[in-house]
Amino acid sequence: MKTKKKIGDFLWYTGAVCIALITVFPFLWMISTSFKPEGEIYSNSLSLVTKNFSWNNYQKVFDTIPFFRYFLNSLVLAAAGVITNVFLGALAGYSFAKLKFSGRKLTFSLLLSSMMIPGIVTMIPQFLILKYFPLVGGNNLFGQGGAGFINHYSAIIIPGAVGAFAVFFMKQFFETLPDDLAEAARVDGCNEFRIFWQIYLPLIKPAAMTLGIMTFQAGWNSFMWPMIVLNSKEMMTIQVGLSTFQYQYNTSYGPLMAGTVIATLPTILIFVFAQKYYIQGIAFTGNK
């Protein structure tokens, strides 16, 4: 039995190491390529060691595109998505978990069913709604004459203000908290929003941090939707801006990898400093 256990442990660790190497290799290759001159990238592309270490690719990133502006745009939009999803998701999750109202189960089932609809299917309807929204962006009462929310940060913030997953995630966490807290507060005369804001909201910090990390990562890495609704170069996000280095017949891998390395840093740093809450949030929600 001990021999079988040792063999099993050896195979498990060997498989884990192989999977880790396969997963980490692209990230290491990206960092290595960002420091290679263009000639070396094509001649020795798979090597993780560069013979001619250079910062030129990073310099090209800032010389070719307004990288700081794109970085700030992505940061503002991702932060707005975190704030709206955490607050509105928590508010809706509290309602589904702690309030008794007619049609609660049916409404929540419809909300969950929306998660099965691919995002690509809803892109055109969302675009048309934003473009022809009445009395916005030069539109008249019938949604004609202007651009609506198109080419404005609201075109990204409003559709992503709260997602079905955010509501589901927060509901699962609220259900792990005792109902007696709300009952005692109601007896003392507290209204529902005060119960949510002052009693339950401080208790969901791990779930809020977890949802915030997920939302920030999704918003930061978003590419297709910002490219569709934002036409102004000054409003581009960092992911759309990096596509500048991909041309019709070739790609500038050096600057592209250098920009990608910088673009990856915020998500890595956030996860490193908030991983404790991330693990707690997943654990608590999973227990439910």
C-alpha positions as protocol buffer text, in pm:
chain_id: "A"
residue {
  index: 1
  type: MET
  ca { x: 0 y: 0 z: 0 }
}
residue {
  index: 2
  type: LYS
  ca { x: 283 y: 243 z: 82 }
}
residue {
  index: 3
  type: THR
  ca { x: 446 y: 173 z: -254 }
}
residue {
  index: 4
  type: LYS
  ca { x: 120 y: 238 z: -438 }
}
residue {
  index: 5
  type: LYS
  ca { x: 70 y: 560 z: -240 }
}
residue {
  index: 6
  type: LYS
  ca { x: 422 y: 680 z: -325 }
}
residue {
  index: 7
  type: ILE
  ca { x: 368 y: 601 z: -693 }
}
residue {
  index: 8
  type: GLY
  ca { x: 35 y: 781 z: -686 }
}
residue {
  index: 9
  type: ASP
  ca { x: 187 y: 1087 z: -517 }
}
residue {
  index: 10
  type: PHE
  ca { x: 474 y: 1088 z: -767 }
}
residue {
  index: 11
  type: LEU
  ca { x: 236 y: 1076 z: -1063 }
}
residue {
  index: 12
  type: TRP
  ca { x: 14 y: 1346 z: -912 }
}
residue {
  index: 13
  type: TYR
  ca { x: 303 y: 1587 z: -848 }
}
residue {
  index: 14
  type: THR
  ca { x: 453 y: 1512 z: -1189 }
}
residue {
  index: 15
  type: GLY
  ca { x: 123 y: 1594 z: -1358 }
}
residue {
  index: 16
  type: ALA
  ca { x: 82 y: 1909 z: -1148 }
}
residue {
  index: 17
  type: VAL
  ca { x: 431 y: 2030 z: -1238 }
}
residue {
  index: 18
  type: CYS
  ca { x: 372 y: 1961 z: -1609 }
}
residue {
  index: 19
  type: ILE
  ca { x: 41 y: 2150 z: -1604 }
}
residue {
  index: 20
  type: ALA
  ca { x: 205 y: 2438 z: -1415 }
}
residue {
  index: 21
  type: LEU
  ca { x: 486 y: 2460 z: -1669 }
}
residue {
  index: 22
  type: ILE
  ca { x: 242 y: 2456 z: -1960 }
}
residue {
  index: 23
  type: THR
  ca { x: 36 y: 2729 z: -1792 }
}
residue {
  index: 24
  type: VAL
  ca { x: 327 y: 2951 z: -1688 }
}
residue {
  index: 25
  type: PHE
  ca { x: 534 y: 2917 z: -2009 }
}
residue {
  index: 26
  type: PRO
  ca { x: 323 y: 3163 z: -2219 }
}
residue {
  index: 27
  type: PHE
  ca { x: 351 y: 3424 z: -1943 }
}
residue {
  index: 28
  type: LEU
  ca { x: 729 y: 3381 z: -1920 }
}
residue {
  index: 29
  type: TRP
  ca { x: 755 y: 3391 z: -2300 }
}
residue {
  index: 30
  type: MET
  ca { x: 560 y: 3717 z: -2305 }
}
residue {
  index: 31
  type: ILE
  ca { x: 799 y: 3878 z: -2057 }
}
residue {
  index: 32
  type: SER
  ca { x: 1106 y: 3745 z: -2238 }
}
residue {
  index: 33
  type: THR
  ca { x: 981 y: 3859 z: -2579 }
}
residue {
  index: 34
  type: SER
  ca { x: 916 y: 4210 z: -2449 }
}
residue {
  index: 35
  type: PHE
  ca { x: 1292 y: 4251 z: -2393 }
}
residue {
  index: 36
  type: LYS
  ca { x: 1407 y: 4102 z: -2725 }
}
residue {
  index: 37
  type: PRO
  ca { x: 1499 y: 4306 z: -3034 }
}
residue {
  index: 38
  type: GLU
  ca { x: 1282 y: 4240 z: -3338 }
}
residue {
  index: 39
  type: GLY
  ca { x: 1539 y: 4026 z: -3520 }
}
residue {
  index: 40
  type: GLU
  ca { x: 1585 y: 3792 z: -3225 }
}
residue {
  index: 41
  type: ILE
  ca { x: 1210 y: 3745 z: -3180 }
}
residue {
  index: 42
  type: TYR
  ca { x: 1179 y: 3583 z: -3523 }
}
residue {
  index: 43
  type: SER
  ca { x: 1509 y: 3394 z: -3521 }
}
residue {
  index: 44
  type: ASN
  ca { x: 1481 y: 3245 z: -3172 }
}
residue {
  index: 45
  type: SER
  ca { x: 1118 y: 3293 z: -3084 }
}
residue {
  index: 46
  type: LEU
  ca { x: 1067 y: 3008 z: -2832 }
}
residue {
  index: 47
  type: SER
  ca { x: 1373 y: 3086 z: -2622 }
}
residue {
  index: 48
  type: LEU
  ca { x: 1310 y: 3239 z: -2281 }
}
residue {
  index: 49
  type: VAL
  ca { x: 1661 y: 3388 z: -2267 }
}
residue {
  index: 50
  type: THR
  ca { x: 1749 y: 3694 z: -2472 }
}
residue {
  index: 51
  type: LYS
  ca { x: 2102 y: 3756 z: -2595 }
}
residue {
  index: 52
  type: ASN
  ca { x: 2050 y: 4130 z: -2651 }
}
residue {
  index: 53
  type: PHE
  ca { x: 1850 y: 4266 z: -2356 }
}
residue {
  index: 54
  type: SER
  ca { x: 1673 y: 4588 z: -2456 }
}
residue {
  index: 55
  type: TRP
  ca { x: 1409 y: 4830 z: -2328 }
}
residue {
  index: 56
  type: ASN
  ca { x: 1332 y: 4956 z: -2680 }
}
residue {
  index: 57
  type: ASN
  ca { x: 1001 y: 4772 z: -2704 }
}
residue {
  index: 58
  type: TYR
  ca { x: 870 y: 4949 z: -2396 }
}
residue {
  index: 59
  type: GLN
  ca { x: 984 y: 5280 z: -2539 }
}
residue {
  index: 60
  type: LYS
  ca { x: 801 y: 5205 z: -2865 }
}
residue {
  index: 61
  type: VAL
  ca { x: 479 y: 5141 z: -2675 }
}
residue {
  index: 62
  type: PHE
  ca { x: 476 y: 5491 z: -2528 }
}
residue {
  index: 63
  type: ASP
  ca { x: 600 y: 5653 z: -2850 }
}
residue {
  index: 64
  type: THR
  ca { x: 344 y: 5484 z: -3078 }
}
residue {
  index: 65
  type: ILE
  ca { x: 24 y: 5518 z: -2876 }
}
residue {
  index: 66
  type: PRO
  ca { x: -94 y: 5740 z: -2587 }
}
residue {
  index: 67
  type: PHE
  ca { x: -47 y: 5448 z: -2350 }
}
residue {
  index: 68
  type: PHE
  ca { x: -104 y: 5641 z: -2025 }
}
residue {
  index: 69
  type: ARG
  ca { x: -435 y: 5772 z: -2158 }
}
residue {
  index: 70
  type: TYR
  ca { x: -551 y: 5423 z: -2256 }
}
residue {
  index: 71
  type: PHE
  ca { x: -436 y: 5290 z: -1919 }
}
residue {
  index: 72
  type: LEU
  ca { x: -636 y: 5556 z: -1736 }
}
residue {
  index: 73
  type: ASN
  ca { x: -945 y: 5490 z: -1951 }
}
residue {
  index: 74
  type: SER
  ca { x: -935 y: 5119 z: -1868 }
}
residue {
  index: 75
  type: LEU
  ca { x: -877 y: 5191 z: -1501 }
}
residue {
  index: 76
  type: VAL
  ca { x: -1176 y: 5428 z: -1478 }
}
residue {
  index: 77
  type: LEU
  ca { x: -1410 y: 5191 z: -1663 }
}
residue {
  index: 78
  type: ALA
  ca { x: -1297 y: 4884 z: -1468 }
}
residue {
  index: 79
  type: ALA
  ca { x: -1330 y: 5069 z: -1135 }
}
residue {
  index: 80
  type: ALA
  ca { x: -1679 y: 5191 z: -1230 }
}
residue {
  index: 81
  type: GLY
  ca { x: -1778 y: 4833 z: -1313 }
}
residue {
  index: 82
  type: VAL
  ca { x: -1652 y: 4713 z: -975 }
}
residue {
  index: 83
  type: ILE
  ca { x: -1845 y: 4980 z: -783 }
}
residue {
  index: 84
  type: THR
  ca { x: -2174 y: 4926 z: -965 }
}
residue {
  index: 85
  type: ASN
  ca { x: -2157 y: 4545 z: -968 }
}
residue {
  index: 86
  type: VAL
  ca { x: -2063 y: 4514 z: -601 }
}
residue {
  index: 87
  type: PHE
  ca { x: -2324 y: 4763 z: -478 }
}
residue {
  index: 88
  type: LEU
  ca { x: -2614 y: 4674 z: -709 }
}
residue {
  index: 89
  type: GLY
  ca { x: -2528 y: 4303 z: -702 }
}
residue {
  index: 90
  type: ALA
  ca { x: -2526 y: 4309 z: -322 }
}
residue {
  index: 91
  type: LEU
  ca { x: -2852 y: 4505 z: -312 }
}
residue {
  index: 92
  type: ALA
  ca { x: -3026 y: 4261 z: -547 }
}
residue {
  index: 93
  type: GLY
  ca { x: -2867 y: 3960 z: -377 }
}
residue {
  index: 94
  type: TYR
  ca { x: -2992 y: 4081 z: -39 }
}
residue {
  index: 95
  type: SER
  ca { x: -3342 y: 4124 z: -180 }
}
residue {
  index: 96
  type: PHE
  ca { x: -3355 y: 3771 z: -322 }
}
residue {
  index: 97
  type: ALA
  ca { x: -3198 y: 3615 z: -12 }
}
residue {
  index: 98
  type: LYS
  ca { x: -3365 y: 3800 z: 274 }
}
residue {
  index: 99
  type: LEU
  ca { x: -3690 y: 3953 z: 147 }
}
residue {
  index: 100
  type: LYS
  ca { x: -4011 y: 3766 z: 83 }
}
residue {
  index: 101
  type: PHE
  ca { x: -4203 y: 3901 z: -215 }
}
residue {
  index: 102
  type: SER
  ca { x: -4434 y: 3761 z: -480 }
}
residue {
  index: 103
  type: GLY
  ca { x: -4260 y: 3613 z: -783 }
}
residue {
  index: 104
  type: ARG
  ca { x: -3920 y: 3597 z: -615 }
}
residue {
  index: 105
  type: LYS
  ca { x: -3835 y: 3245 z: -733 }
}
residue {
  index: 106
  type: LEU
  ca { x: -3962 y: 3307 z: -1085 }
}
residue {
  index: 107
  type: THR
  ca { x: -3770 y: 3634 z: -1115 }
}
residue {
  index: 108
  type: PHE
  ca { x: -3452 y: 3476 z: -989 }
}
residue {
  index: 109
  type: SER
  ca { x: -3495 y: 3181 z: -1229 }
}
residue {
  index: 110
  type: LEU
  ca { x: -3533 y: 3420 z: -1522 }
}
residue {
  index: 111
  type: LEU
  ca { x: -3223 y: 3605 z: -1404 }
}
residue {
  index: 112
  type: LEU
  ca { x: -3023 y: 3283 z: -1393 }
}
residue {
  index: 113
  type: SER
  ca { x: -3150 y: 3178 z: -1735 }
}
residue {
  index: 114
  type: SER
  ca { x: -3004 y: 3497 z: -1882 }
}
residue {
  index: 115
  type: MET
  ca { x: -2657 y: 3364 z: -1795 }
}
residue {
  index: 116
  type: MET
  ca { x: -2704 y: 3094 z: -2059 }
}
residue {
  index: 117
  type: ILE
  ca { x: -2738 y: 3352 z: -2337 }
}
residue {
  index: 118
  type: PRO
  ca { x: -2399 y: 3419 z: -2505 }
}
residue {
  index: 119
  type: GLY
  ca { x: -2289 y: 3781 z: -2482 }
}
residue {
  index: 120
  type: ILE
  ca { x: -2228 y: 3796 z: -2858 }
}
residue {
  index: 121
  type: VAL
  ca { x: -2603 y: 3744 z: -2914 }
}
residue {
  index: 122
  type: THR
  ca { x: -2702 y: 4054 z: -2717 }
}
residue {
  index: 123
  type: MET
  ca { x: -2438 y: 4288 z: -2861 }
}
residue {
  index: 124
  type: ILE
  ca { x: -2648 y: 4417 z: -3152 }
}
residue {
  index: 125
  type: PRO
  ca { x: -2966 y: 4477 z: -2944 }
}
residue {
  index: 126
  type: GLN
  ca { x: -2761 y: 4654 z: -2677 }
}
residue {
  index: 127
  type: PHE
  ca { x: -2590 y: 4869 z: -2936 }
}
residue {
  index: 128
  type: LEU
  ca { x: -2924 y: 4972 z: -3093 }
}
residue {
  index: 129
  type: ILE
  ca { x: -3076 y: 5052 z: -2753 }
}
residue {
  index: 130
  type: LEU
  ca { x: -2781 y: 5271 z: -2659 }
}
residue {
  index: 131
  type: LYS
  ca { x: -2770 y: 5443 z: -2996 }
}
residue {
  index: 132
  type: TYR
  ca { x: -3141 y: 5525 z: -3014 }
}
residue {
  index: 133
  type: PHE
  ca { x: -3197 y: 5605 z: -2648 }
}
residue {
  index: 134
  type: PRO
  ca { x: -3438 y: 5902 z: -2628 }
}
residue {
  index: 135
  type: LEU
  ca { x: -3318 y: 6247 z: -2523 }
}
residue {
  index: 136
  type: VAL
  ca { x: -2953 y: 6142 z: -2494 }
}
residue {
  index: 137
  type: GLY
  ca { x: -2657 y: 6234 z: -2713 }
}
residue {
  index: 138
  type: GLY
  ca { x: -2857 y: 6463 z: -2942 }
}
residue {
  index: 139
  type: ASN
  ca { x: -3150 y: 6223 z: -2986 }
}
residue {
  index: 140
  type: ASN
  ca { x: -3506 y: 6351 z: -2981 }
}
residue {
  index: 141
  type: LEU
  ca { x: -3796 y: 6193 z: -2795 }
}
residue {
  index: 142
  type: PHE
  ca { x: -3811 y: 5915 z: -3056 }
}
residue {
  index: 143
  type: GLY
  ca { x: -3439 y: 5839 z: -3040 }
}
residue {
  index: 144
  type: GLN
  ca { x: -3352 y: 6004 z: -3373 }
}
residue {
  index: 145
  type: GLY
  ca { x: -3097 y: 6266 z: -3470 }
}
residue {
  index: 146
  type: GLY
  ca { x: -2801 y: 6181 z: -3251 }
}
residue {
  index: 147
  type: ALA
  ca { x: -2567 y: 5906 z: -3136 }
}
residue {
  index: 148
  type: GLY
  ca { x: -2724 y: 5832 z: -2798 }
}
residue {
  index: 149
  type: PHE
  ca { x: -2474 y: 5681 z: -2556 }
}
residue {
  index: 150
  type: ILE
  ca { x: -2239 y: 5571 z: -2836 }
}
residue {
  index: 151
  type: ASN
  ca { x: -1882 y: 5702 z: -2805 }
}
residue {
  index: 152
  type: HIS
  ca { x: -1932 y: 5776 z: -2437 }
}
residue {
  index: 153
  type: TYR
  ca { x: -1811 y: 5595 z: -2127 }
}
residue {
  index: 154
  type: SER
  ca { x: -2175 y: 5532 z: -2034 }
}
residue {
  index: 155
  type: ALA
  ca { x: -2200 y: 5289 z: -2325 }
}
residue {
  index: 156
  type: ILE
  ca { x: -1970 y: 5058 z: -2131 }
}
residue {
  index: 157
  type: ILE
  ca { x: -2071 y: 5140 z: -1773 }
}
residue {
  index: 158
  type: ILE
  ca { x: -2450 y: 5112 z: -1811 }
}
residue {
  index: 159
  type: PRO
  ca { x: -2474 y: 4767 z: -1981 }
}
residue {
  index: 160
  type: GLY
  ca { x: -2219 y: 4628 z: -1737 }
}
residue {
  index: 161
  type: ALA
  ca { x: -2354 y: 4800 z: -1425 }
}
residue {
  index: 162
  type: VAL
  ca { x: -2476 y: 4473 z: -1275 }
}
residue {
  index: 163
  type: GLY
  ca { x: -2465 y: 4121 z: -1415 }
}
residue {
  index: 164
  type: ALA
  ca { x: -2666 y: 3810 z: -1339 }
}
residue {
  index: 165
  type: PHE
  ca { x: -2358 y: 3642 z: -1197 }
}
residue {
  index: 166
  type: ALA
  ca { x: -2304 y: 3929 z: -952 }
}
residue {
  index: 167
  type: VAL
  ca { x: -2660 y: 3894 z: -820 }
}
residue {
  index: 168
  type: PHE
  ca { x: -2633 y: 3515 z: -798 }
}
residue {
  index: 169
  type: PHE
  ca { x: -2294 y: 3529 z: -627 }
}
residue {
  index: 170
  type: MET
  ca { x: -2405 y: 3781 z: -364 }
}
residue {
  index: 171
  type: LYS
  ca { x: -2735 y: 3599 z: -303 }
}
residue {
  index: 172
  type: GLN
  ca { x: -2547 y: 3279 z: -225 }
}
residue {
  index: 173
  type: PHE
  ca { x: -2334 y: 3463 z: 30 }
}
residue {
  index: 174
  type: PHE
  ca { x: -2625 y: 3646 z: 194 }
}
residue {
  index: 175
  type: GLU
  ca { x: -2801 y: 3314 z: 246 }
}
residue {
  index: 176
  type: THR
  ca { x: -2514 y: 3202 z: 470 }
}
residue {
  index: 177
  type: LEU
  ca { x: -2587 y: 3492 z: 708 }
}
residue {
  index: 178
  type: PRO
  ca { x: -2851 y: 3451 z: 984 }
}
residue {
  index: 179
  type: ASP
  ca { x: -3198 y: 3600 z: 937 }
}
residue {
  index: 180
  type: ASP
  ca { x: -3218 y: 3688 z: 1307 }
}
residue {
  index: 181
  type: LEU
  ca { x: -3004 y: 3998 z: 1248 }
}
residue {
  index: 182
  type: ALA
  ca { x: -3266 y: 4145 z: 1017 }
}
residue {
  index: 183
  type: GLU
  ca { x: -3556 y: 4045 z: 1242 }
}
residue {
  index: 184
  type: ALA
  ca { x: -3398 y: 4213 z: 1542 }
}
residue {
  index: 185
  type: ALA
  ca { x: -3329 y: 4528 z: 1341 }
}
residue {
  index: 186
  type: ARG
  ca { x: -3690 y: 4541 z: 1213 }
}
residue {
  index: 187
  type: VAL
  ca { x: -3817 y: 4518 z: 1570 }
}
residue {
  index: 188
  type: ASP
  ca { x: -3600 y: 4820 z: 1654 }
}
residue {
  index: 189
  type: GLY
  ca { x: -3760 y: 5013 z: 1367 }
}
residue {
  index: 190
  type: CYS
  ca { x: -3487 y: 4994 z: 1100 }
}
residue {
  index: 191
  type: ASN
  ca { x: -3593 y: 5015 z: 737 }
}
residue {
  index: 192
  type: GLU
  ca { x: -3472 y: 4758 z: 487 }
}
residue {
  index: 193
  type: PHE
  ca { x: -3203 y: 4971 z: 327 }
}
residue {
  index: 194
  type: ARG
  ca { x: -3054 y: 5058 z: 665 }
}
residue {
  index: 195
  type: ILE
  ca { x: -3054 y: 4688 z: 758 }
}
residue {
  index: 196
  type: PHE
  ca { x: -2875 y: 4610 z: 433 }
}
residue {
  index: 197
  type: TRP
  ca { x: -2629 y: 4900 z: 457 }
}
residue {
  index: 198
  type: GLN
  ca { x: -2536 y: 4896 z: 825 }
}
residue {
  index: 199
  type: ILE
  ca { x: -2582 y: 4533 z: 928 }
}
residue {
  index: 200
  type: TYR
  ca { x: -2537 y: 4295 z: 635 }
}
residue {
  index: 201
  type: LEU
  ca { x: -2308 y: 4488 z: 400 }
}
residue {
  index: 202
  type: PRO
  ca { x: -2014 y: 4498 z: 647 }
}
residue {
  index: 203
  type: LEU
  ca { x: -2042 y: 4119 z: 682 }
}
residue {
  index: 204
  type: ILE
  ca { x: -1997 y: 4043 z: 313 }
}
residue {
  index: 205
  type: LYS
  ca { x: -1647 y: 4188 z: 274 }
}
residue {
  index: 206
  type: PRO
  ca { x: -1491 y: 3859 z: 148 }
}
residue {
  index: 207
  type: ALA
  ca { x: -1767 y: 3814 z: -113 }
}
residue {
  index: 208
  type: ALA
  ca { x: -1750 y: 4180 z: -216 }
}
residue {
  index: 209
  type: MET
  ca { x: -1372 y: 4160 z: -259 }
}
residue {
  index: 210
  type: THR
  ca { x: -1403 y: 3839 z: -460 }
}
residue {
  index: 211
  type: LEU
  ca { x: -1670 y: 3983 z: -687 }
}
residue {
  index: 212
  type: GLY
  ca { x: -1467 y: 4303 z: -719 }
}
residue {
  index: 213
  type: ILE
  ca { x: -1159 y: 4112 z: -836 }
}
residue {
  index: 214
  type: MET
  ca { x: -1361 y: 3913 z: -1091 }
}
residue {
  index: 215
  type: THR
  ca { x: -1538 y: 4224 z: -1219 }
}
residue {
  index: 216
  type: PHE
  ca { x: -1219 y: 4427 z: -1242 }
}
residue {
  index: 217
  type: GLN
  ca { x: -1046 y: 4151 z: -1437 }
}
residue {
  index: 218
  type: ALA
  ca { x: -1338 y: 4117 z: -1678 }
}
residue {
  index: 219
  type: GLY
  ca { x: -1365 y: 4493 z: -1730 }
}
residue {
  index: 220
  type: TRP
  ca { x: -991 y: 4544 z: -1764 }
}
residue {
  index: 221
  type: ASN
  ca { x: -958 y: 4269 z: -2027 }
}
residue {
  index: 222
  type: SER
  ca { x: -1269 y: 4368 z: -2223 }
}
residue {
  index: 223
  type: PHE
  ca { x: -1193 y: 4420 z: -2591 }
}
residue {
  index: 224
  type: MET
  ca { x: -1485 y: 4361 z: -2826 }
}
residue {
  index: 225
  type: TRP
  ca { x: -1749 y: 4585 z: -2667 }
}
residue {
  index: 226
  type: PRO
  ca { x: -1525 y: 4893 z: -2612 }
}
residue {
  index: 227
  type: MET
  ca { x: -1403 y: 4860 z: -2970 }
}
residue {
  index: 228
  type: ILE
  ca { x: -1765 y: 4868 z: -3094 }
}
residue {
  index: 229
  type: VAL
  ca { x: -1907 y: 5156 z: -2889 }
}
residue {
  index: 230
  type: LEU
  ca { x: -1603 y: 5385 z: -2856 }
}
residue {
  index: 231
  type: ASN
  ca { x: -1497 y: 5558 z: -3177 }
}
residue {
  index: 232
  type: SER
  ca { x: -1272 y: 5831 z: -3040 }
}
residue {
  index: 233
  type: LYS
  ca { x: -902 y: 5744 z: -3008 }
}
residue {
  index: 234
  type: GLU
  ca { x: -881 y: 5943 z: -2684 }
}
residue {
  index: 235
  type: MET
  ca { x: -1142 y: 5713 z: -2526 }
}
residue {
  index: 236
  type: MET
  ca { x: -988 y: 5380 z: -2625 }
}
residue {
  index: 237
  type: THR
  ca { x: -911 y: 5124 z: -2357 }
}
residue {
  index: 238
  type: ILE
  ca { x: -571 y: 4966 z: -2317 }
}
residue {
  index: 239
  type: GLN
  ca { x: -676 y: 4638 z: -2478 }
}
residue {
  index: 240
  type: VAL
  ca { x: -809 y: 4814 z: -2787 }
}
residue {
  index: 241
  type: GLY
  ca { x: -503 y: 5038 z: -2798 }
}
residue {
  index: 242
  type: LEU
  ca { x: -267 y: 4738 z: -2803 }
}
residue {
  index: 243
  type: SER
  ca { x: -434 y: 4613 z: -3120 }
}
residue {
  index: 244
  type: THR
  ca { x: -253 y: 4902 z: -3292 }
}
residue {
  index: 245
  type: PHE
  ca { x: 54 y: 4678 z: -3308 }
}
residue {
  index: 246
  type: GLN
  ca { x: -135 y: 4411 z: -3504 }
}
residue {
  index: 247
  type: TYR
  ca { x: -136 y: 4497 z: -3872 }
}
residue {
  index: 248
  type: GLN
  ca { x: -297 y: 4329 z: -4173 }
}
residue {
  index: 249
  type: TYR
  ca { x: 3 y: 4119 z: -4274 }
}
residue {
  index: 250
  type: ASN
  ca { x: 232 y: 4124 z: -3970 }
}
residue {
  index: 251
  type: THR
  ca { x: 247 y: 4190 z: -3597 }
}
residue {
  index: 252
  type: SER
  ca { x: 499 y: 4389 z: -3394 }
}
residue {
  index: 253
  type: TYR
  ca { x: 542 y: 4127 z: -3125 }
}
residue {
  index: 254
  type: GLY
  ca { x: 801 y: 4318 z: -2925 }
}
residue {
  index: 255
  type: PRO
  ca { x: 595 y: 4632 z: -2846 }
}
residue {
  index: 256
  type: LEU
  ca { x: 278 y: 4423 z: -2826 }
}
residue {
  index: 257
  type: MET
  ca { x: 429 y: 4197 z: -2560 }
}
residue {
  index: 258
  type: ALA
  ca { x: 578 y: 4495 z: -2376 }
}
residue {
  index: 259
  type: GLY
  ca { x: 238 y: 4666 z: -2363 }
}
residue {
  index: 260
  type: THR
  ca { x: 73 y: 4340 z: -2257 }
}
residue {
  index: 261
  type: VAL
  ca { x: 320 y: 4300 z: -1970 }
}
residue {
  index: 262
  type: ILE
  ca { x: 230 y: 4646 z: -1839 }
}
residue {
  index: 263
  type: ALA
  ca { x: -141 y: 4581 z: -1893 }
}
residue {
  index: 264
  type: THR
  ca { x: -119 y: 4260 z: -1691 }
}
residue {
  index: 265
  type: LEU
  ca { x: 34 y: 4423 z: -1383 }
}
residue {
  index: 266
  type: PRO
  ca { x: -286 y: 4576 z: -1231 }
}
residue {
  index: 267
  type: THR
  ca { x: -477 y: 4245 z: -1226 }
}
residue {
  index: 268
  type: ILE
  ca { x: -177 y: 4060 z: -1082 }
}
residue {
  index: 269
  type: LEU
  ca { x: -120 y: 4319 z: -809 }
}
residue {
  index: 270
  type: ILE
  ca { x: -488 y: 4327 z: -712 }
}
residue {
  index: 271
  type: PHE
  ca { x: -502 y: 3950 z: -685 }
}
residue {
  index: 272
  type: VAL
  ca { x: -179 y: 3934 z: -482 }
}
residue {
  index: 273
  type: PHE
  ca { x: -296 y: 4188 z: -225 }
}
residue {
  index: 274
  type: ALA
  ca { x: -657 y: 4065 z: -209 }
}
residue {
  index: 275
  type: GLN
  ca { x: -611 y: 3689 z: -250 }
}
residue {
  index: 276
  type: LYS
  ca { x: -702 y: 3627 z: 117 }
}
residue {
  index: 277
  type: TYR
  ca { x: -1048 y: 3773 z: 65 }
}
residue {
  index: 278
  type: TYR
  ca { x: -1077 y: 3603 z: -274 }
}
residue {
  index: 279
  type: ILE
  ca { x: -1021 y: 3258 z: -120 }
}
residue {
  index: 280
  type: GLN
  ca { x: -1256 y: 3333 z: 170 }
}
residue {
  index: 281
  type: GLY
  ca { x: -1530 y: 3450 z: -66 }
}
residue {
  index: 282
  type: ILE
  ca { x: -1506 y: 3141 z: -284 }
}
residue {
  index: 283
  type: ALA
  ca { x: -1500 y: 2914 z: 23 }
}
residue {
  index: 284
  type: PHE
  ca { x: -1804 y: 3072 z: 190 }
}
residue {
  index: 285
  type: THR
  ca { x: -2007 y: 3084 z: -131 }
}
residue {
  index: 286
  type: GLY
  ca { x: -1907 y: 2728 z: -221 }
}
residue {
  index: 287
  type: ASN
  ca { x: -2022 y: 2598 z: 117 }
}
residue {
  index: 288
  type: LYS
  ca { x: -2372 y: 2717 z: 40 }
}
